[in-house]
């Protein structure tokens, strides 16, 4: 089975694949961008793709929501990773030798407070992904240059860790989703989570009515994210995550929602990944809040 990821072996996306498919033989299709991941699935170069969708520090990765929806892909599964960031460089370097740091833009954003401590002439360079930037330092013997990546990357490419756990929040998690073409299935588990997209009608109170319908059907809204509708100023699409116990009541609520929303689409109905859910969220779910 071929899985497309953004980045290379050792990246966080690679780690997410290992969590989603433990002890399975897989071939990674390594892409330079998130667009490349969806294109690989679309053109049958990969069976499925894995995309980071949100982070507890950086927030939602908004373009990836659009990639899933615009490509008519389906979310099949999810996984949460605890993300710890490390500063790494060649074995000969110390932290005082570093004048330039490279990493993926989202990783840099997660370490913003840490990077502000460096002097003004210090350069922060956005790269393709965390692991690729670390690999480039090793292959090109770049002195004075460091990368921000996971601990496993330093081990893989023989780099020295200069500083540990440098992300702004120690409780730092990223949620990844597994996507495939519509109708592709992997799990026989009963779905209890869904991601939906819709726009609101012009009538006053349509969002309130939509939320009331979900509450009446015992559907728990866990996330709502608005994005501008391209080409339509001041109009927004909503991406919503919900959890539920009874799939029949979920689909009944979907039918009730139709008069109050436009361009409605279920981006995926799947089994919630409780095993890798952050501990704080797990306790909330167990309390039924």
Phi and psi in degrees as GROMACS dihedral restraints (atoms count N, CA, C in turn):
[ dihedral_restraints ]
;  ai    aj    ak    al  type     phi  dphi    fc
    3     4     5     6     1  -103.7    20    10
    4     5     6     7     1   129.4    20    10
    6     7     8     9     1  -121.1    20    10
    7     8     9    10     1   123.4    20    10
    9    10    11    12     1   -86.2    20    10
   10    11    12    13     1   134.4    20    10
   12    13    14    15     1  -132.9    20    10
   13    14    15    16     1   159.4    20    10
   15    16    17    18     1   -91.1    20    10
   16    17    18    19     1   115.4    20    10
   18    19    20    21     1   116.5    20    10
   19    20    21    22     1  -165.0    20    10
   21    22    23    24     1  -124.9    20    10
   22    23    24    25     1  -178.1    20    10
   24    25    26    27     1   -58.2    20    10
   25    26    27    28     1   136.7    20    10
   27    28    29    30     1    95.5    20    10
   28    29    30    31     1   -13.4    20    10
   30    31    32    33     1   -72.7    20    10
   31    32    33    34     1   168.9    20    10
   33    34    35    36     1   -64.0    20    10
   34    35    36    37     1   -33.2    20    10
   36    37    38    39     1   -65.0    20    10
   37    38    39    40     1   -37.5    20    10
   39    40    41    42     1   -62.4    20    10
   40    41    42    43     1   -43.7    20    10
   42    43    44    45     1   -62.0    20    10
   43    44    45    46     1   -38.4    20    10
   45    46    47    48     1   -63.7    20    10
   46    47    48    49     1   -39.1    20    10
   48    49    50    51     1   -60.8    20    10
   49    50    51    52     1   -42.8    20    10
   51    52    53    54     1   -63.7    20    10
   52    53    54    55     1   -33.6    20    10
   54    55    56    57     1   -71.3    20    10
   55    56    57    58     1   -37.6    20    10
   57    58    59    60     1   -73.7    20    10
   58    59    60    61     1   -33.0    20    10
   60    61    62    63     1  -128.5    20    10
   61    62    63    64     1    67.0    20    10
   63    64    65    66     1   -65.4    20    10
   64    65    66    67     1   137.4    20    10
   66    67    68    69     1    60.0    20    10
   67    68    69    70     1    29.3    20    10
   69    70    71    72     1  -115.5    20    10
   70    71    72    73     1   147.6    20    10
   72    73    74    75     1   -82.8    20    10
   73    74    75    76     1   119.3    20    10
   75    76    77    78     1  -133.0    20    10
   76    77    78    79     1   157.0    20    10
   78    79    80    81     1  -116.3    20    10
   79    80    81    82     1   123.2    20    10
   81    82    83    84     1   -82.5    20    10
   82    83    84    85     1   133.1    20    10
   84    85    86    87     1  -103.0    20    10
   85    86    87    88     1   103.4    20    10
   87    88    89    90     1   -88.5    20    10
   88    89    90    91     1   125.6    20    10
   90    91    92    93     1  -120.0    20    10
   91    92    93    94     1   151.4    20    10
   93    94    95    96     1   -79.1    20    10
   94    95    96    97     1   -17.7    20    10
   96    97    98    99     1  -147.6    20    10
   97    98    99   100     1   166.4    20    10
   99   100   101   102     1   -66.2    20    10
  100   101   102   103     1   -35.4    20    10
  102   103   104   105     1   -59.8    20    10
  103   104   105   106     1   -37.3    20    10
  105   106   107   108     1   -64.0    20    10
  106   107   108   109     1   -33.4    20    10
  108   109   110   111     1   -63.3    20    10
  109   110   111   112     1   -50.5    20    10
  111   112   113   114     1   -67.4    20    10
  112   113   114   115     1   -35.0    20    10
  114   115   116   117     1   -65.7    20    10
  115   116   117   118     1   -36.8    20    10
  117   118   119   120     1   -63.9    20    10
  118   119   120   121     1   -39.7    20    10
  120   121   122   123     1   -70.9    20    10
  121   122   123   124     1   -42.6    20    10
  123   124   125   126     1   -61.0    20    10
  124   125   126   127     1   -39.4    20    10
  126   127   128   129     1   -94.2    20    10
  127   128   129   130     1    13.0    20    10
  129   130   131   132     1    63.9    20    10
  130   131   132   133     1    22.6    20    10
  132   133   134   135     1   -79.2    20    10
  133   134   135   136     1   -18.8    20    10
  135   136   137   138     1  -139.5    20    10
  136   137   138   139     1   149.2    20    10
  138   139   140   141     1   -75.4    20    10
  139   140   141   142     1   -38.3    20    10
  141   142   143   144     1  -144.3    20    10
  142   143   144   145     1   166.5    20    10
  144   145   146   147     1  -131.9    20    10
  145   146   147   148     1   155.3    20    10
  147   148   149   150     1  -120.5    20    10
  148   149   150   151     1   129.2    20    10
  150   151   152   153     1  -128.5    20    10
  151   152   153   154     1   133.4    20    10
  153   154   155   156     1   -67.7    20    10
  154   155   156   157     1   135.2    20    10
  156   157   158   159     1  -119.7    20    10
  157   158   159   160     1   -26.7    20    10
  159   160   161   162     1  -163.6    20    10
  160   161   162   163     1   156.6    20    10
  162   163   164   165     1  -137.9    20    10
  163   164   165   166     1   146.4    20    10
  165   166   167   168     1   -69.0    20    10
  166   167   168   169     1   -19.1    20    10
  168   169   170   171     1  -100.1    20    10
  169   170   171   172     1   -52.5    20    10
  171   172   173   174     1   -79.2    20    10
  172   173   174   175     1   -16.5    20    10
  174   175   176   177     1    84.6    20    10
  175   176   177   178     1  -160.0    20    10
  177   178   179   180     1   -71.7    20    10
  178   179   180   181     1   142.0    20    10
  180   181   182   183     1   -92.2    20    10
  181   182   183   184     1    86.0    20    10
  183   184   185   186     1   -58.0    20    10
  184   185   186   187     1   -42.2    20    10
  186   187   188   189     1   -59.2    20    10
  187   188   189   190     1   -27.4    20    10
  189   190   191   192     1   -72.5    20    10
  190   191   192   193     1   -29.3    20    10
  192   193   194   195     1   -61.5    20    10
  193   194   195   196     1   -44.2    20    10
  195   196   197   198     1   -65.5    20    10
  196   197   198   199     1   -35.7    20    10
  198   199   200   201     1   -63.4    20    10
  199   200   201   202     1   -41.2    20    10
  201   202   203   204     1   -65.7    20    10
  202   203   204   205     1   -45.6    20    10
  204   205   206   207     1   -72.7    20    10
  205   206   207   208     1   -45.6    20    10
  207   208   209   210     1   -66.9    20    10
  208   209   210   211     1   -32.3    20    10
  210   211   212   213     1   -86.1    20    10
  211   212   213   214     1     0.9    20    10
  213   214   215   216     1    56.7    20    10
  214   215   216   217     1    40.5    20    10
  216   217   218   219     1   -87.7    20    10
  217   218   219   220     1   166.8    20    10
  219   220   221   222     1  -121.0    20    10
  220   221   222   223     1   133.7    20    10
  222   223   224   225     1   -79.4    20    10
  223   224   225   226     1   124.3    20    10
  225   226   227   228     1  -106.5    20    10
  226   227   228   229     1   -30.3    20    10
  228   229   230   231     1  -159.6    20    10
  229   230   231   232     1   172.3    20    10
  231   232   233   234     1  -145.2    20    10
  232   233   234   235     1   160.4    20    10
  234   235   236   237     1  -152.8    20    10
  235   236   237   238     1   146.3    20    10
  237   238   239   240     1  -110.0    20    10
  238   239   240   241     1   137.2    20    10
  240   241   242   243     1  -120.6    20    10
  241   242   243   244     1   137.8    20    10
  243   244   245   246     1   -77.4    20    10
  244   245   246   247     1   122.5    20    10
  246   247   248   249     1  -107.2    20    10
  247   248   249   250     1   114.2    20    10
  249   250   251   252     1  -113.8    20    10
  250   251   252   253     1   128.9    20    10
  252   253   254   255     1  -101.1    20    10
  253   254   255   256     1   141.6    20    10
  255   256   257   258     1  -130.1    20    10
  256   257   258   259     1   143.8    20    10
  258   259   260   261     1   -94.7    20    10
  259   260   261   262     1   127.2    20    10
  261   262   263   264     1  -139.3    20    10
  262   263   264   265     1   151.9    20    10
  264   265   266   267     1  -155.8    20    10
  265   266   267   268     1  -174.1    20    10
  267   268   269   270     1   -61.6    20    10
  268   269   270   271     1   156.0    20    10
  270   271   272   273     1   -59.3    20    10
  271   272   273   274     1   -29.5    20    10
  273   274   275   276     1   -77.3    20    10
  274   275   276   277     1   -10.8    20    10
  276   277   278   279     1   -92.7    20    10
  277   278   279   280     1   153.3    20    10
  279   280   281   282     1  -121.5    20    10
  280   281   282   283     1   169.5    20    10
  282   283   284   285     1   -64.4    20    10
  283   284   285   286     1   -27.3    20    10
  285   286   287   288     1   -75.5    20    10
  286   287   288   289     1   -13.8    20    10
  288   289   290   291     1   -83.7    20    10
  289   290   291   292     1   -13.8    20    10
  291   292   293   294     1   -82.0    20    10
  292   293   294   295     1   128.8    20    10
  294   295   296   297     1  -122.4    20    10
  295   296   297   298     1    -1.0    20    10
  297   298   299   300     1  -151.2    20    10
  298   299   300   301     1   136.5    20    10
  300   301   302   303     1  -126.4    20    10
  301   302   303   304     1   133.8    20    10
  303   304   305   306     1  -119.3    20    10
  304   305   306   307     1   143.5    20    10
  306   307   308   309     1  -174.8    20    10
  307   308   309   310     1   176.8    20    10
  309   310   311   312     1   -66.6    20    10
  310   311   312   313     1   145.8    20    10
  312   313   314   315     1   -54.2    20    10
  313   314   315   316     1   -39.1    20    10
  315   316   317   318     1   -68.1    20    10
  316   317   318   319     1   -38.8    20    10
  318   319   320   321     1   -63.8    20    10
  319   320   321   322     1   -41.5    20    10
  321   322   323   324     1   -62.2    20    10
  322   323   324   325     1   -39.4    20    10
  324   325   326   327     1   -63.5    20    10
  325   326   327   328     1   -36.1    20    10
  327   328   329   330     1   -70.3    20    10
  328   329   330   331     1   -17.3    20    10
  330   331   332   333     1  -115.6    20    10
  331   332   333   334     1    25.6    20    10
  333   334   335   336     1   -58.9    20    10
  334   335   336   337     1   -46.7    20    10
  336   337   338   339     1   -63.5    20    10
  337   338   339   340     1   -39.8    20    10
  339   340   341   342     1   -63.2    20    10
  340   341   342   343     1   -44.7    20    10
  342   343   344   345     1   -69.3    20    10
  343   344   345   346     1   -24.1    20    10
  345   346   347   348     1   -66.7    20    10
  346   347   348   349     1   -16.9    20    10
  348   349   350   351     1   -76.1    20    10
  349   350   351   352     1   -16.0    20    10
  351   352   353   354     1   -79.6    20    10
  352   353   354   355     1   159.0    20    10
  354   355   356   357     1   -64.9    20    10
  355   356   357   358     1   161.0    20    10
  357   358   359   360     1   -57.6    20    10
  358   359   360   361     1   -34.5    20    10
  360   361   362   363     1   -75.5    20    10
  361   362   363   364     1    -6.7    20    10
  363   364   365   366     1   -66.4    20    10
  364   365   366   367     1   132.2    20    10
  366   367   368   369     1  -101.1    20    10
  367   368   369   370     1   134.8    20    10
  369   370   371   372     1  -115.4    20    10
  370   371   372   373     1   119.1    20    10
  372   373   374   375     1  -116.1    20    10
  373   374   375   376     1   126.1    20    10
  375   376   377   378     1   -79.9    20    10
  376   377   378   379     1   131.9    20    10
  378   379   380   381     1  -122.7    20    10
  379   380   381   382     1  -172.8    20    10
  381   382   383   384     1   -68.3    20    10
  382   383   384   385     1   -47.7    20    10
  384   385   386   387     1  -164.9    20    10
  385   386   387   388     1   170.1    20    10
  387   388   389   390     1   -61.9    20    10
  388   389   390   391     1   -51.2    20    10
  390   391   392   393     1   -67.7    20    10
  391   392   393   394     1   -39.1    20    10
  393   394   395   396     1   -62.1    20    10
  394   395   396   397     1   -39.1    20    10
  396   397   398   399     1   -67.2    20    10
  397   398   399   400     1   -39.2    20    10
  399   400   401   402     1   -65.8    20    10
  400   401   402   403     1   -42.2    20    10
  402   403   404   405     1   -61.5    20    10
  403   404   405   406     1   -39.2    20    10
  405   406   407   408     1   -65.1    20    10
  406   407   408   409     1   -37.0    20    10
  408   409   410   411     1   -61.5    20    10
  409   410   411   412     1   -43.9    20    10
  411   412   413   414     1   -67.3    20    10
  412   413   414   415     1   -47.8    20    10
  414   415   416   417     1   -68.8    20    10
  415   416   417   418     1   -32.5    20    10
  417   418   419   420     1  -102.3    20    10
  418   419   420   421     1     4.1    20    10
  420   421   422   423     1    51.3    20    10
  421   422   423   424     1    49.5    20    10
  423   424   425   426     1   -78.4    20    10
  424   425   426   427     1   112.1    20    10
  426   427   428   429     1   -89.8    20    10
  427   428   429   430     1   145.3    20    10
  429   430   431   432     1    79.0    20    10
  430   431   432   433     1     4.1    20    10
  432   433   434   435     1  -118.9    20    10
  433   434   435   436     1   135.0    20    10
  435   436   437   438     1  -123.2    20    10
  436   437   438   439     1   161.2    20    10
  438   439   440   441     1  -123.5    20    10
  439   440   441   442     1   153.4    20    10
  441   442   443   444     1  -108.5    20    10
  442   443   444   445     1   123.5    20    10
  444   445   446   447     1  -161.8    20    10
  445   446   447   448     1  -176.1    20    10
  447   448   449   450     1   -78.8    20    10
  448   449   450   451     1   160.3    20    10
  450   451   452   453     1   -57.8    20    10
  451   452   453   454     1   -36.1    20    10
  453   454   455   456     1   -64.0    20    10
  454   455   456   457     1   -26.2    20    10
  456   457   458   459     1   -70.4    20    10
  457   458   459   460     1   -42.1    20    10
  459   460   461   462     1   -60.0    20    10
  460   461   462   463     1   -41.9    20    10
  462   463   464   465     1   -66.3    20    10
  463   464   465   466     1   -42.5    20    10
  465   466   467   468     1   -64.0    20    10
  466   467   468   469     1   -39.2    20    10
  468   469   470   471     1  -106.5    20    10
  469   470   471   472     1     9.4    20    10
  471   472   473   474     1    67.1    20    10
  472   473   474   475     1    39.5    20    10
  474   475   476   477     1  -102.2    20    10
  475   476   477   478     1   156.4    20    10
  477   478   479   480     1   -92.3    20    10
  478   479   480   481     1   133.7    20    10
  480   481   482   483     1   -80.6    20    10
  481   482   483   484     1   121.0    20    10
  483   484   485   486     1   -92.9    20    10
  484   485   486   487     1   -28.9    20    10
  486   487   488   489     1  -157.0    20    10
  487   488   489   490     1   148.6    20    10
  489   490   491   492     1  -120.1    20    10
  490   491   492   493     1   152.5    20    10
  492   493   494   495     1    49.6    20    10
  493   494   495   496     1    55.7    20    10
  495   496   497   498     1   -92.3    20    10
  496   497   498   499     1     1.2    20    10
  498   499   500   501     1   -66.1    20    10
  499   500   501   502     1   154.2    20    10
  501   502   503   504     1   -64.4    20    10
  502   503   504   505     1   -32.5    20    10
  504   505   506   507     1  -120.3    20    10
  505   506   507   508     1   132.5    20    10
  507   508   509   510     1   -68.6    20    10
  508   509   510   511     1   -33.8    20    10
  510   511   512   513     1   -85.9    20    10
  511   512   513   514     1    86.4    20    10
  513   514   515   516     1  -122.3    20    10
  514   515   516   517     1   112.2    20    10
  516   517   518   519     1  -124.2    20    10
  517   518   519   520     1   149.3    20    10
  519   520   521   522     1  -121.2    20    10
  520   521   522   523     1   137.4    20    10
  522   523   524   525     1  -100.0    20    10
  523   524   525   526     1   129.7    20    10
  525   526   527   528     1  -114.6    20    10
  526   527   528   529     1   146.6    20    10
  528   529   530   531     1  -121.0    20    10
  529   530   531   532     1   146.3    20    10
  531   532   533   534     1   -95.4    20    10
  532   533   534   535     1   125.3    20    10
  534   535   536   537     1  -118.6    20    10
  535   536   537   538     1   153.0    20    10
  537   538   539   540     1  -153.1    20    10
  538   539   540   541     1   177.7    20    10
  540   541   542   543     1   -68.0    20    10
  541   542   543   544     1   154.7    20    10
  543   544   545   546     1   -56.1    20    10
  544   545   546   547     1   133.2    20    10
  546   547   548   549     1    93.2    20    10
  547   548   549   550     1   -11.6    20    10
  549   550   551   552     1   -73.9    20    10
  550   551   552   553     1   133.5    20    10
  552   553   554   555     1  -132.2    20    10
  553   554   555   556     1   149.9    20    10
  555   556   557   558     1  -129.1    20    10
  556   557   558   559     1   -34.2    20    10
  558   559   560   561     1  -111.6    20    10
  559   560   561   562     1   145.2    20    10
  561   562   563   564     1   -98.2    20    10
  562   563   564   565     1     8.1    20    10
  564   565   566   567     1   -68.3    20    10
  565   566   567   568     1   146.6    20    10
  567   568   569   570     1   -70.6    20    10
  568   569   570   571     1   127.9    20    10
  570   571   572   573     1   -67.2    20    10
  571   572   573   574     1   140.5    20    10
  573   574   575   576     1  -137.5    20    10
  574   575   576   577     1    14.8    20    10
  576   577   578   579     1  -145.6    20    10
  577   578   579   580     1   148.6    20    10
  579   580   581   582     1  -146.7    20    10
  580   581   582   583     1   151.4    20    10
  582   583   584   585     1  -117.1    20    10
  583   584   585   586     1   127.5    20    10
  585   586   587   588     1  -126.7    20    10
  586   587   588   589     1   158.0    20    10
  588   589   590   591     1  -133.8    20    10
  589   590   591   592     1   136.3    20    10
  591   592   593   594     1  -158.4    20    10
  592   593   594   595     1   164.0    20    10
  594   595   596   597     1  -113.4    20    10
  595   596   597   598     1   156.6    20    10
  597   598   599   600     1   -92.1    20    10
  598   599   600   601     1   152.7    20    10
  600   601   602   603     1   -73.4    20    10
  601   602   603   604     1   177.7    20    10
  603   604   605   606     1   -81.7    20    10
  604   605   606   607     1   -13.6    20    10
  606   607   608   609     1   -69.0    20    10
  607   608   609   610     1   146.9    20    10
  609   610   611   612     1   -67.8    20    10
  610   611   612   613     1   136.5    20    10
  612   613   614   615     1    83.5    20    10
  613   614   615   616     1    13.9    20    10
  615   616   617   618     1   -67.6    20    10
  616   617   618   619     1   -36.9    20    10
  618   619   620   621     1   -65.2    20    10
  619   620   621   622     1   -42.0    20    10
  621   622   623   624     1   -60.6    20    10
  622   623   624   625     1   -42.2    20    10
  624   625   626   627     1   -65.2    20    10
  625   626   627   628     1   -39.8    20    10
  627   628   629   630     1   -62.6    20    10
  628   629   630   631     1   -42.1    20    10
  630   631   632   633     1   -67.7    20    10
  631   632   633   634     1   -36.4    20    10
  633   634   635   636     1   -64.3    20    10
  634   635   636   637     1   -39.4    20    10
  636   637   638   639     1   -62.2    20    10
  637   638   639   640     1   -43.3    20    10
  639   640   641   642     1   -64.9    20    10
  640   641   642   643     1   -42.2    20    10
  642   643   644   645     1   -64.4    20    10
  643   644   645   646     1   -40.1    20    10
  645   646   647   648     1   -64.7    20    10
  646   647   648   649     1   -25.0    20    10
  648   649   650   651     1  -100.1    20    10
  649   650   651   652     1    17.7    20    10
  651   652   653   654     1    57.4    20    10
  652   653   654   655     1    42.0    20    10
  654   655   656   657     1  -105.5    20    10
  655   656   657   658     1   125.5    20    10
  657   658   659   660     1   -95.4    20    10
  658   659   660   661     1   119.0    20    10
  660   661   662   663     1   -79.1    20    10
  661   662   663   664     1   115.5    20    10
  663   664   665   666     1  -101.7    20    10
  664   665   666   667     1   -19.2    20    10
  666   667   668   669     1  -161.4    20    10
  667   668   669   670     1   141.7    20    10
  669   670   671   672     1  -137.2    20    10
  670   671   672   673     1   129.5    20    10
  672   673   674   675     1  -133.4    20    10
  673   674   675   676     1   127.0    20    10
  675   676   677   678     1  -101.6    20    10
  676   677   678   679     1   143.0    20    10
  678   679   680   681     1  -133.8    20    10
  679   680   681   682     1   140.7    20    10
  681   682   683   684     1   -61.3    20    10
  682   683   684   685     1   142.4    20    10
  684   685   686   687     1   -82.8    20    10
  685   686   687   688     1   119.6    20    10
  687   688   689   690     1   -59.2    20    10
  688   689   690   691     1   128.4    20    10
  690   691   692   693     1    83.8    20    10
  691   692   693   694     1    -0.6    20    10
  693   694   695   696     1  -129.5    20    10
  694   695   696   697     1    91.8    20    10
  696   697   698   699     1   -56.8    20    10
  697   698   699   700     1   136.7    20    10
  699   700   701   702     1    64.9    20    10
  700   701   702   703     1    21.9    20    10
  702   703   704   705     1  -114.8    20    10
  703   704   705   706     1   142.0    20    10
  705   706   707   708     1  -129.5    20    10
  706   707   708   709     1   145.3    20    10
  708   709   710   711     1  -102.5    20    10
  709   710   711   712     1   146.4    20    10
  711   712   713   714     1  -111.2    20    10
  712   713   714   715     1   130.7    20    10
  714   715   716   717     1  -106.8    20    10
  715   716   717   718     1   123.5    20    10
  717   718   719   720     1  -127.0    20    10
  718   719   720   721     1   134.5    20    10
  720   721   722   723     1  -106.0    20    10
  721   722   723   724     1   134.6    20    10
  723   724   725   726     1  -135.2    20    10
  724   725   726   727     1   154.2    20    10
  726   727   728   729     1  -122.1    20    10
  727   728   729   730     1   155.6    20    10
  729   730   731   732     1  -158.9    20    10
  730   731   732   733     1   160.9    20    10
  732   733   734   735     1   -98.9    20    10
  733   734   735   736     1   -32.5    20    10
  735   736   737   738     1  -115.9    20    10
  736   737   738   739     1   107.9    20    10
  738   739   740   741     1   -58.0    20    10
  739   740   741   742     1   -33.2    20    10
  741   742   743   744     1   -63.8    20    10
  742   743   744   745     1   -40.6    20    10
  744   745   746   747     1   -69.0    20    10
  745   746   747   748     1   -33.2    20    10
  747   748   749   750     1   -62.1    20    10
  748   749   750   751     1   -50.0    20    10
  750   751   752   753     1   -68.9    20    10
  751   752   753   754     1   -28.1    20    10
  753   754   755   756     1   -66.3    20    10
  754   755   756   757     1   -40.4    20    10
  756   757   758   759     1   -64.8    20    10
  757   758   759   760     1   -36.6    20    10
  759   760   761   762     1   -59.1    20    10
  760   761   762   763     1   -42.0    20    10
  762   763   764   765     1   -64.4    20    10
  763   764   765   766     1   -40.2    20    10
  765   766   767   768     1   -67.5    20    10
  766   767   768   769     1   -28.1    20    10
  768   769   770   771     1   -72.0    20    10
  769   770   771   772     1   -25.6    20    10
  771   772   773   774     1   -53.8    20    10
  772   773   774   775     1   -41.1    20    10
  774   775   776   777     1   -67.3    20    10
  775   776   777   778     1   -16.7    20    10
  777   778   779   780     1  -105.7    20    10
  778   779   780   781     1    -7.0    20    10
  780   781   782   783     1  -131.5    20    10
  781   782   783   784     1   165.5    20    10
  783   784   785   786     1  -127.1    20    10
  784   785   786   787     1   155.8    20    10
  786   787   788   789     1    51.2    20    10
  787   788   789   790     1    44.5    20    10
  789   790   791   792     1   -74.9    20    10
  790   791   792   793     1   138.7    20    10
  792   793   794   795     1  -150.3    20    10
  793   794   795   796     1   134.5    20    10
  795   796   797   798     1   -87.4    20    10
  796   797   798   799     1   114.4    20    10
  798   799   800   801     1   -79.8    20    10
  799   800   801   802     1   -16.1    20    10
  801   802   803   804     1   171.5    20    10
  802   803   804   805     1   140.0    20    10
  804   805   806   807     1  -123.3    20    10
  805   806   807   808     1   120.1    20    10
  807   808   809   810     1  -149.7    20    10
  808   809   810   811     1   171.2    20    10
  810   811   812   813     1   -82.3    20    10
  811   812   813   814     1   127.8    20    10
  813   814   815   816     1   -63.0    20    10
  814   815   816   817     1   135.3    20    10
  816   817   818   819     1   -87.4    20    10
  817   818   819   820     1    88.7    20    10
  819   820   821   822     1   -75.4    20    10
  820   821   822   823     1   -27.7    20    10
  822   823   824   825     1   -59.8    20    10
  823   824   825   826     1   -39.5    20    10
  825   826   827   828     1  -108.5    20    10
  826   827   828   829     1    12.6    20    10
  828   829   830   831     1   -67.5    20    10
  829   830   831   832     1   139.1    20    10
  831   832   833   834     1   -52.1    20    10
  832   833   834   835     1   144.7    20    10
  834   835   836   837     1   -57.6    20    10
  835   836   837   838     1   -38.4    20    10
  837   838   839   840     1   -65.4    20    10
  838   839   840   841     1   -39.8    20    10
  840   841   842   843     1   -69.2    20    10
  841   842   843   844     1   -36.3    20    10
  843   844   845   846     1   -59.8    20    10
  844   845   846   847     1   -42.7    20    10
  846   847   848   849     1   -66.1    20    10
  847   848   849   850     1   -34.7    20    10
  849   850   851   852     1   -65.2    20    10
  850   851   852   853     1   -44.1    20    10
  852   853   854   855     1   -63.7    20    10
  853   854   855   856     1   -39.0    20    10
  855   856   857   858     1   -68.2    20    10
  856   857   858   859     1   -29.9    20    10
  858   859   860   861     1   -78.7    20    10
  859   860   861   862     1    -9.8    20    10
  861   862   863   864     1    74.0    20    10
  862   863   864   865     1    23.6    20    10
